[in-house]
Amino acid sequence: MTALEHTRRLEHRSGRTRGPGAHGSGLFARLRAECARREYEASVLAFAASLKAVFREACTGIALCQYVHVAAGVTIRTPRVGEVRLGPPTSFTVELMAGQEPADFTKGENGARLAHTLGAHGLRVEPVAGRWVRIHLLDHDPLRDGFTLPSLSVASGIEPVIIGRTEDGLTLGHALTEPGHLGVQGQNGSGKTQLAEGILTQLAAAPDVLITGSDITGLLLGRPWDGTVHRPHQVTGTQDIAAHAALLEDLVAEMDRRLATIPPRQDKIAPDAVTPTKFVVLEEFPGLLRAADGLPRPKRGEGVPVGDRIRTAVLRLLSEGRKAAFRVLMLAQRFEATAVGGGYARDQFALRISFRVPADSLEMLHGVDARPLGQEHANAAPGVAYLSGLGRDCQRIRVPYLGDYGEYCDRIAAHGRRAHR
Ligand SMILES: Nc1ncnc2c1ncn2[C@@H]1O[C@H](COP(=O)(O)OP(=O)(O)OP(=O)(O)O)[C@@H](O)[C@H]1O
């Protein structure tokens, strides 16, 4: 019998025996209730014993154990299991061995391997006290269920905007004042737009934030922003690709002005309503570069190719913009170096988010630590992403769902800062 079958049988049994004894007061009823209670207790003990045995085997299988040399040969020590709670979800306490850390149970592929051996979908490790942790066996993906982004907006870029929920159910926020650009990749339909729309609607009203940038699709920026202070700072469509380059070069000039006027004894601009954080959105950036590179190249000595102008401007914004209160949000299907303006440009993203992408793309953006996660993430559901950077380990998150495109337009209309306010 596998651990999974055992769990199911006992859960069923625990449910069935919860009530016996409650009905009837005759001798036979009391005997039946007593019998059921003993049977239940025996089944719990049997389950706990079998879980301990399977856990021990699993720890040995993934080398979360110690080999102790004794006179009779080598014995294997595994972390000791304490109290077992039937659940659901089933959980049990474990005493860490010398040199072990709680994260060892989930590091790399350990979490998935342990969980599968124990018949669970995944596991969560909660430090309890001293050297003890509680391991929770999850019977389904904690990110399976989506959640809706409430219609809210922040009053300042200092306030965090909601970007997702972790596997532990914690809401994850990101303040625009955090010193990092955001890089987001994902295949078509994986959820990039929902994330970007969610972030933009939350920022649209902040007086110290200006939403600017380039969008060849003309859906994320552009028309929904008509009538707001942000709209004149956005370039959309593919009719005039040179206009995208001109906007980005204007932003670089503004950045240079700001850098030249940083007040004495300060090393960065403190954004306010007069000098707002410029949130530079680059929607489908590789597509913009492709379109620019497809334009006829100017003759020698007659100017710089538009693609090169865009690459140079974006690289400068990425590498020097942080101190001048510039933050870039770049969206791409994959963050291949050539597609996003070079490996140096890619390295400038302090906060990196990957929706469903092929395994090699995940590693490209998040480093080799993400390699073991690649295969599973290649089939991730829309809205499920990996996030790393700004002091956070690579972790899975669920991004909130905003609604259909009409809802996005309505929220920008409701929150978008207007010139006359
Ligand atoms: N956070 C989410 N929660 C639930 N469903 C989502 C979420 N994000 C996306 N989806 C679903 O996936 C669909 C596609 O999402 P979205 O348009 O954001 O993808 P995309 O990566 O931007 O794709 P494209 O590159 O084609 O624009 C949405 O219409 C929605 O049905």
The ligand as a Tripos MOL2 file, in Angstrom:
@<TRIPOS>MOLECULE
LIG
   31    33     1     0     0
SMALL
NO_CHARGES

@<TRIPOS>ATOM
      1 N1         -3.5530   35.9280  -12.4890 N.pl3     1 LIG1
      2 C1         -4.4190   35.2570  -13.2230 C.ar      1 LIG1
      3 N2         -5.4020   34.5510  -12.6320 N.ar      1 LIG1
      4 C2         -6.2890   33.8630  -13.3780 C.ar      1 LIG1
      5 N3         -6.2740   33.8060  -14.7280 N.ar      1 LIG1
      6 C3         -5.3340   34.4810  -15.3730 C.ar      1 LIG1
      7 C4         -4.3530   35.2330  -14.6450 C.ar      1 LIG1
      8 N4         -3.5380   35.8040  -15.5490 N.ar      1 LIG1
      9 C5         -3.9620   35.4290  -16.7480 C.ar      1 LIG1
     10 N5         -5.0550   34.6260  -16.6560 N.ar      1 LIG1
     11 C6         -5.8030   34.0260  -17.7710 C.3       1 LIG1
     12 O1         -4.9410   33.9040  -18.8810 O.3       1 LIG1
     13 C7         -5.4010   34.7390  -19.9560 C.3       1 LIG1
     14 C8         -4.2040   35.3860  -20.6480 C.3       1 LIG1
     15 O2         -3.5640   36.2700  -19.7530 O.3       1 LIG1
     16 P1         -2.6970   37.5260  -20.2400 P.3       1 LIG1
     17 O3         -3.4260   38.2530  -21.3230 O.co2     1 LIG1
     18 O4         -2.3040   38.2900  -19.0460 O.co2     1 LIG1
     19 O5         -1.4600   36.7590  -20.8740 O.3       1 LIG1
     20 P2         -0.1770   37.3650  -21.6110 P.3       1 LIG1
     21 O6          0.9740   36.5970  -21.0860 O.co2     1 LIG1
     22 O7         -0.1390   38.8290  -21.4690 O.co2     1 LIG1
     23 O8         -0.4390   36.9590  -23.1050 O.3       1 LIG1
     24 P3         -0.1130   37.7800  -24.4300 P.3       1 LIG1
     25 O9          1.3790   37.8210  -24.5390 O.co2     1 LIG1
     26 O10        -0.7690   36.9470  -25.4640 O.co2     1 LIG1
     27 O11        -0.7510   39.1310  -24.2580 O.co2     1 LIG1
     28 C9         -6.3420   35.7480  -19.3030 C.3       1 LIG1
     29 O12        -7.3330   36.1870  -20.1790 O.3       1 LIG1
     30 C10        -6.9400   34.9460  -18.1870 C.3       1 LIG1
     31 O13        -8.0000   34.1440  -18.6570 O.3       1 LIG1
@<TRIPOS>BOND
     1     1     2 1
     2     2     3 ar
     3     2     7 ar
     4     3     4 ar
     5     4     5 ar
     6     5     6 ar
     7     6     7 ar
     8     6    10 ar
     9     7     8 ar
    10     8     9 ar
    11     9    10 ar
    12    10    11 1
    13    11    12 1
    14    11    30 1
    15    12    13 1
    16    13    14 1
    17    13    28 1
    18    14    15 1
    19    15    16 1
    20    16    17 2
    21    16    18 1
    22    16    19 1
    23    19    20 1
    24    20    21 2
    25    20    22 1
    26    20    23 1
    27    23    24 1
    28    24    25 2
    29    24    26 1
    30    24    27 1
    31    28    29 1
    32    28    30 1
    33    30    31 1
@<TRIPOS>SUBSTRUCTURE
     1 LIG1         1 GROUP 0 **** ****
